[in-house]
Amino acid sequence: MRLNVKTLSFLKGRLMTLELLRDKIERLGSGNIKGENQRRISCSGVTYFSLIRHKSVYNSLEYSEE
């Protein structure tokens, strides 16, 4: 999964830090998630949809200038 700098900054600044994101993903467990692979994750009243198929998605995040 590639996130551009703008998206990554939004995730870090507006929703949650990557550490919290990783913790949330780890709690989801491994394997595919039903419902078109979408999972609603909420933090501090802010909710977003993320295409998370596996908890290791955190480890595959890449910085991109695109």
Phi and psi in degrees as GROMACS dihedral restraints (atoms count N, CA, C in turn):
[ dihedral_restraints ]
;  ai    aj    ak    al  type     phi  dphi    fc
    3     4     5     6     1  -114.4    20    10
    4     5     6     7     1   132.7    20    10
    6     7     8     9     1  -120.4    20    10
    7     8     9    10     1   131.0    20    10
    9    10    11    12     1   -76.4    20    10
   10    11    12    13     1   167.8    20    10
   12    13    14    15     1   -60.2    20    10
   13    14    15    16     1   -39.4    20    10
   15    16    17    18     1   -62.6    20    10
   16    17    18    19     1   -46.5    20    10
   18    19    20    21     1   -64.8    20    10
   19    20    21    22     1   -43.5    20    10
   21    22    23    24     1   -63.3    20    10
   22    23    24    25     1   -40.9    20    10
   24    25    26    27     1   -63.7    20    10
   25    26    27    28     1   -38.5    20    10
   27    28    29    30     1   -63.6    20    10
   28    29    30    31     1   -45.9    20    10
   30    31    32    33     1   -61.3    20    10
   31    32    33    34     1   -42.7    20    10
   33    34    35    36     1   -73.0    20    10
   34    35    36    37     1   -41.6    20    10
   36    37    38    39     1   -84.8    20    10
   37    38    39    40     1   -37.0    20    10
   39    40    41    42     1  -101.3    20    10
   40    41    42    43     1   -31.2    20    10
   42    43    44    45     1  -106.1    20    10
   43    44    45    46     1   -61.4    20    10
   45    46    47    48     1  -169.0    20    10
   46    47    48    49     1   162.1    20    10
   48    49    50    51     1   -74.6    20    10
   49    50    51    52     1   162.8    20    10
   51    52    53    54     1   -64.3    20    10
   52    53    54    55     1   -28.6    20    10
   54    55    56    57     1   -64.1    20    10
   55    56    57    58     1   -45.6    20    10
   57    58    59    60     1   -64.4    20    10
   58    59    60    61     1   -38.4    20    10
   60    61    62    63     1   -61.3    20    10
   61    62    63    64     1   -44.0    20    10
   63    64    65    66     1   -62.0    20    10
   64    65    66    67     1   -43.5    20    10
   66    67    68    69     1   -61.2    20    10
   67    68    69    70     1   -41.8    20    10
   69    70    71    72     1   -63.1    20    10
   70    71    72    73     1   -43.5    20    10
   72    73    74    75     1   -64.0    20    10
   73    74    75    76     1   -41.8    20    10
   75    76    77    78     1   -61.8    20    10
   76    77    78    79     1   -34.4    20    10
   78    79    80    81     1   -69.2    20    10
   79    80    81    82     1   -22.7    20    10
   81    82    83    84     1   -71.1    20    10
   82    83    84    85     1   -24.1    20    10
   84    85    86    87     1    83.9    20    10
   85    86    87    88     1   176.2    20    10
   87    88    89    90     1   -92.5    20    10
   88    89    90    91     1   170.1    20    10
   90    91    92    93     1    97.0    20    10
   91    92    93    94     1   171.2    20    10
   93    94    95    96     1   -73.6    20    10
   94    95    96    97     1   151.1    20    10
   96    97    98    99     1  -108.8    20    10
   97    98    99   100     1   129.6    20    10
   99   100   101   102     1   -68.7    20    10
  100   101   102   103     1   162.5    20    10
  102   103   104   105     1    87.9    20    10
  103   104   105   106     1    52.8    20    10
  105   106   107   108     1    57.3    20    10
  106   107   108   109     1    33.2    20    10
  108   109   110   111     1    58.7    20    10
  109   110   111   112     1    24.3    20    10
  111   112   113   114     1  -103.1    20    10
  112   113   114   115     1   144.0    20    10
  114   115   116   117     1  -135.9    20    10
  115   116   117   118     1   133.0    20    10
  117   118   119   120     1   -90.0    20    10
  118   119   120   121     1   124.0    20    10
  120   121   122   123     1  -119.2    20    10
  121   122   123   124     1   129.5    20    10
  123   124   125   126     1  -117.4    20    10
  124   125   126   127     1   140.9    20    10
  126   127   128   129     1  -148.6    20    10
  127   128   129   130     1   121.7    20    10
  129   130   131   132     1    54.5    20    10
  130   131   132   133     1    39.6    20    10
  132   133   134   135     1    80.8    20    10
  133   134   135   136     1    -4.2    20    10
  135   136   137   138     1  -101.3    20    10
  136   137   138   139     1   128.9    20    10
  138   139   140   141     1  -120.1    20    10
  139   140   141   142     1   140.8    20    10
  141   142   143   144     1  -142.9    20    10
  142   143   144   145     1   160.7    20    10
  144   145   146   147     1  -101.3    20    10
  145   146   147   148     1   139.1    20    10
  147   148   149   150     1  -136.0    20    10
  148   149   150   151     1   140.6    20    10
  150   151   152   153     1   -84.3    20    10
  151   152   153   154     1    84.6    20    10
  153   154   155   156     1  -107.3    20    10
  154   155   156   157     1   118.0    20    10
  156   157   158   159     1  -102.8    20    10
  157   158   159   160     1   -23.9    20    10
  159   160   161   162     1  -154.7    20    10
  160   161   162   163     1   148.4    20    10
  162   163   164   165     1   -63.6    20    10
  163   164   165   166     1   -19.7    20    10
  165   166   167   168     1   -75.8    20    10
  166   167   168   169     1     0.4    20    10
  168   169   170   171     1   -57.4    20    10
  169   170   171   172     1   -33.2    20    10
  171   172   173   174     1   -59.5    20    10
  172   173   174   175     1   -40.7    20    10
  174   175   176   177     1   -71.8    20    10
  175   176   177   178     1   -14.3    20    10
  177   178   179   180     1  -101.7    20    10
  178   179   180   181     1     5.7    20    10
  180   181   182   183     1   -65.1    20    10
  181   182   183   184     1   135.3    20    10
  183   184   185   186     1  -126.4    20    10
  184   185   186   187     1   145.1    20    10
  186   187   188   189     1   -81.7    20    10
  187   188   189   190     1   136.1    20    10
  189   190   191   192     1  -140.3    20    10
  190   191   192   193     1   139.0    20    10
  192   193   194   195     1   -90.9    20    10
  193   194   195   196     1     1.8    20    10
